[in-house]
Amino acid sequence: MSRRTSLSFLAMLSVFTCLYAGESFAQNARTGTASDGNYITVPSGSVNDWVIHVSPRDMGFEEPGSEGDNALLKFECYVVQINQYTWQVVARYKLRPWSNRDGIWHSGTANYLLVHK
């Protein structure tokens, strides 16, 4: 009986620990969207105290009736550290709207997630 009780107690303790850890993680995270060239500043501390992840949100556009000649050539989505408190977002794509022309760079948008270390 005592072994079963201690296992139940450990199981409940594990569940509460996971729930509490998830709540504290959410409090130490920030999310948002940023356009190409925007700056993201850390809420506290420096960039060394945070981890950032960016992912493409809007890259390219639809041109109805002209799909045969369009080409999405490349997209870039990353951040560049500007100083000890700020990153700059690079979110852009190169689109070739006509089959006989070079591609043109356009600004896009990105999602970001900041997590405190």
Residue frames relative to the residue before (quaternion, step in Angstrom):
aa qw qx qy qz dx dy dz
M 1.0000 0.0000 0.0000 0.0000 0.00 0.00 0.00
S 0.6881 0.4911 -0.3066 0.4374 3.57 0.83 -0.90
R 0.6231 0.5288 -0.3461 0.4607 3.62 1.06 -0.65
R 0.6493 0.5156 -0.3129 0.4634 3.58 0.97 -0.82
T 0.6464 0.5183 -0.3118 0.4650 3.59 0.98 -0.83
S 0.6763 0.4803 -0.3061 0.4672 3.59 0.92 -0.85
L 0.6287 0.5152 -0.3448 0.4694 3.64 1.05 -0.64
S 0.6364 0.5159 -0.3267 0.4714 3.59 1.00 -0.79
F 0.6385 0.5249 -0.3164 0.4655 3.55 1.00 -0.86
L 0.6697 0.4941 -0.2996 0.4665 3.60 0.93 -0.88
A 0.6287 0.5286 -0.3341 0.4623 3.57 1.04 -0.76
M 0.6722 0.4827 -0.2965 0.4767 3.60 0.89 -0.90
L 0.6252 0.5331 -0.3322 0.4632 3.59 1.02 -0.79
S 0.6467 0.5207 -0.3133 0.4610 3.60 0.99 -0.84
V 0.6506 0.5139 -0.3141 0.4626 3.58 0.94 -0.87
F 0.6827 0.4764 -0.2944 0.4695 3.60 0.85 -0.90
T 0.6197 0.5368 -0.3432 0.4582 3.59 1.06 -0.71
C 0.6585 0.5002 -0.3077 0.4707 3.60 0.95 -0.86
L 0.6583 0.5029 -0.3150 0.4630 3.58 0.92 -0.84
Y 0.6675 0.4905 -0.3036 0.4708 3.57 0.91 -0.86
A 0.6434 0.5207 -0.3260 0.4567 3.60 0.96 -0.85
G 0.6456 0.5224 -0.3256 0.4519 3.60 0.98 -0.77
E 0.6483 0.5102 -0.3195 0.4661 3.56 1.00 -0.77
S 0.6840 0.4714 -0.3058 0.4652 3.60 0.86 -0.86
F 0.5931 0.5580 -0.3636 0.4524 3.59 1.11 -0.63
A 0.6659 0.5073 -0.3047 0.4544 3.58 0.89 -0.92
Q 0.6536 0.5099 -0.3192 0.4592 3.58 1.04 -0.70
N 0.7174 0.4219 -0.2434 0.4980 3.60 1.18 -0.50
A 0.6370 0.5016 -0.3310 0.4829 3.58 1.23 0.38
R 0.1106 -0.7610 0.6363 0.0618 3.54 -1.20 0.63
T 0.0865 -0.7905 0.6047 0.0445 3.57 -1.04 0.75
G 0.1764 0.7843 -0.5875 0.0922 3.53 -1.27 0.30
T 0.4024 -0.6592 0.5605 0.2989 3.52 -1.34 -0.26
A 0.0519 -0.7888 0.6123 0.0097 3.53 -1.17 0.62
S 0.3764 -0.7062 0.5554 0.2261 3.53 -1.13 0.70
D 0.6923 -0.4522 0.3589 0.4329 3.53 -1.31 0.30
G 0.8036 0.2676 -0.2145 0.4864 3.57 -0.83 1.02
N 0.5256 0.6332 -0.4156 0.3874 3.62 1.23 -0.23
Y 0.3629 -0.7115 0.5610 0.2176 3.53 -1.28 0.47
I 0.1492 -0.7450 0.6433 0.0941 3.55 -1.16 0.72
T 0.1316 -0.7977 0.5878 0.0269 3.55 -0.65 1.20
V 0.4873 -0.6695 0.4705 0.3047 3.57 -0.93 0.85
P 0.5404 -0.6527 0.4259 0.3172 3.61 -1.02 0.74
S 0.7862 -0.0535 0.0527 0.6134 3.58 1.15 -0.65
G 0.7668 0.3267 -0.2513 0.4921 3.56 -1.19 0.48
S 0.5661 -0.5637 0.4558 0.3925 3.54 -1.11 -0.77
V 0.7096 -0.4416 0.3164 0.4487 3.57 -1.28 0.07
N 0.5862 0.5786 -0.3665 0.4328 3.60 1.20 -0.42
D 0.6594 0.4988 -0.3021 0.4745 3.61 1.23 -0.37
W 0.7390 0.3786 -0.1916 0.5233 3.58 1.29 -0.22
V 0.2389 -0.7045 0.6439 0.1787 3.54 -1.31 0.44
I 0.1131 -0.7973 0.5902 0.0560 3.58 -0.91 0.89
H 0.0760 -0.7578 0.6472 0.0331 3.53 -1.15 0.79
V 0.0589 -0.7861 0.6147 0.0265 3.58 -0.87 0.95
S 0.0398 -0.7823 0.6217 0.0054 3.54 -1.15 0.70
P 0.5870 -0.5999 0.4026 0.3655 3.61 -1.06 0.67
R 0.1879 -0.7656 0.6044 0.1153 3.56 -1.08 0.76
D 0.7925 -0.0303 0.0576 0.6064 3.60 0.66 -1.11
M 0.1392 0.7652 -0.6107 0.1486 3.53 -0.55 1.23
G 0.7949 0.2161 -0.1947 0.5324 3.58 -0.64 1.10
F 0.1468 -0.7673 0.6139 0.1132 3.53 -1.34 0.07
E 0.4578 -0.6728 0.5145 0.2704 3.52 -1.25 0.43
E 0.1086 -0.7684 0.6290 0.0455 3.54 -1.01 0.87
P 0.2587 -0.8163 0.4928 0.1546 3.61 0.14 1.25
G 0.8064 0.2752 -0.2149 0.4772 3.55 -1.01 0.85
S 0.7537 0.3233 -0.1905 0.5395 3.58 1.26 -0.07
E 0.2609 0.8171 -0.4834 0.1747 3.59 1.11 0.59
G 0.5949 0.6302 -0.3544 0.3511 3.59 1.12 -0.53
D 0.7805 0.3398 -0.1866 0.4904 3.59 1.07 -0.55
N 0.5538 0.6172 -0.4001 0.3904 3.64 1.21 -0.10
A 0.0138 0.7813 -0.6239 0.0027 3.55 -1.21 0.57
L 0.2661 -0.7075 0.6311 0.1741 3.56 -0.95 0.94
L 0.2205 -0.8417 0.4844 0.0905 3.56 -0.24 1.28
K 0.7937 -0.1218 0.1375 0.5799 3.56 0.95 -0.86
F 0.0112 -0.7637 0.6394 0.0885 3.56 -1.24 0.41
E 0.1881 -0.7685 0.6069 0.0753 3.53 -1.17 0.73
C 0.0716 0.7865 -0.6075 0.0851 3.56 -0.95 0.91
Y 0.3706 0.6923 -0.5369 0.3085 3.57 -0.35 1.28
V 0.3581 -0.7003 0.5581 0.2642 3.57 -1.31 -0.03
V 0.2251 -0.7306 0.6299 0.1373 3.53 -1.30 0.54
Q 0.3941 -0.7097 0.5248 0.2563 3.58 -0.82 0.94
I 0.2702 -0.7793 0.5527 0.1195 3.57 -0.78 1.14
N 0.7604 -0.1241 0.1073 0.6284 3.57 0.99 -0.92
Q 0.7430 -0.4267 0.2630 0.4434 3.62 -1.19 -0.18
Y 0.7309 0.3985 -0.2348 0.5018 3.61 1.27 -0.06
T 0.7975 0.3199 -0.0947 0.5028 3.59 1.19 -0.48
W 0.1578 -0.7275 0.6585 0.1104 3.52 -1.29 0.69
Q 0.2495 -0.7203 0.6182 0.1918 3.57 -1.26 0.44
V 0.3836 -0.7440 0.5130 0.1903 3.55 -0.92 1.02
V 0.1138 -0.7234 0.6760 0.0825 3.53 -1.13 0.82
A 0.1727 0.7541 -0.6068 0.1827 3.58 -0.51 1.24
R 0.3185 0.7511 -0.5097 0.2731 3.55 0.01 1.29
Y 0.1610 -0.7773 0.6012 0.0919 3.53 -1.27 0.39
K 0.3047 -0.7277 0.5878 0.1790 3.54 -1.23 0.63
L 0.0515 -0.8097 0.5829 -0.0444 3.53 -0.63 1.22
R 0.1996 -0.7425 0.6257 0.1322 3.56 -1.03 0.83
P 0.2185 -0.8248 0.5094 0.1112 3.59 -0.27 1.23
W 0.7730 0.2211 -0.1406 0.5778 3.62 1.15 -0.42
S 0.5609 -0.6536 0.3982 0.3156 3.56 -1.00 0.78
N 0.7452 0.3910 -0.2300 0.4888 3.62 1.09 -0.45
R 0.6409 0.5113 -0.3214 0.4738 3.62 1.25 0.31
D 0.5544 -0.5640 0.4845 0.3740 3.56 -1.34 0.21
G 0.5822 -0.5842 0.4375 0.3583 3.53 -1.25 0.37
I 0.2673 -0.7412 0.5988 0.1435 3.55 -1.28 0.51
W 0.3972 -0.7103 0.5303 0.2378 3.60 -0.95 0.92
H 0.0609 -0.7766 0.6270 0.0043 3.57 -1.03 0.91
S 0.5001 -0.6320 0.4985 0.3192 3.58 -1.20 0.53
G 0.1274 -0.7714 0.6199 0.0664 3.54 -1.11 0.78
T 0.3973 -0.6800 0.5401 0.2967 3.56 -1.26 -0.31
A 0.1881 -0.7763 0.5963 0.0794 3.53 -1.25 0.58
N 0.3730 -0.6462 0.6088 0.2697 3.52 -1.35 0.42
Y 0.0608 -0.7980 0.5954 0.0707 3.58 -1.08 0.56
L 0.1522 -0.7451 0.6445 0.0788 3.51 -1.31 0.58
L 0.1111 -0.7706 0.6267 0.0314 3.55 -0.79 1.11
V 0.0205 -0.7938 0.6077 -0.0141 3.59 -0.81 0.99
H 0.4009 -0.7095 0.5306 0.2332 3.56 -0.86 1.00
K 0.4648 -0.6980 0.4747 0.2671 3.58 -0.86 0.97
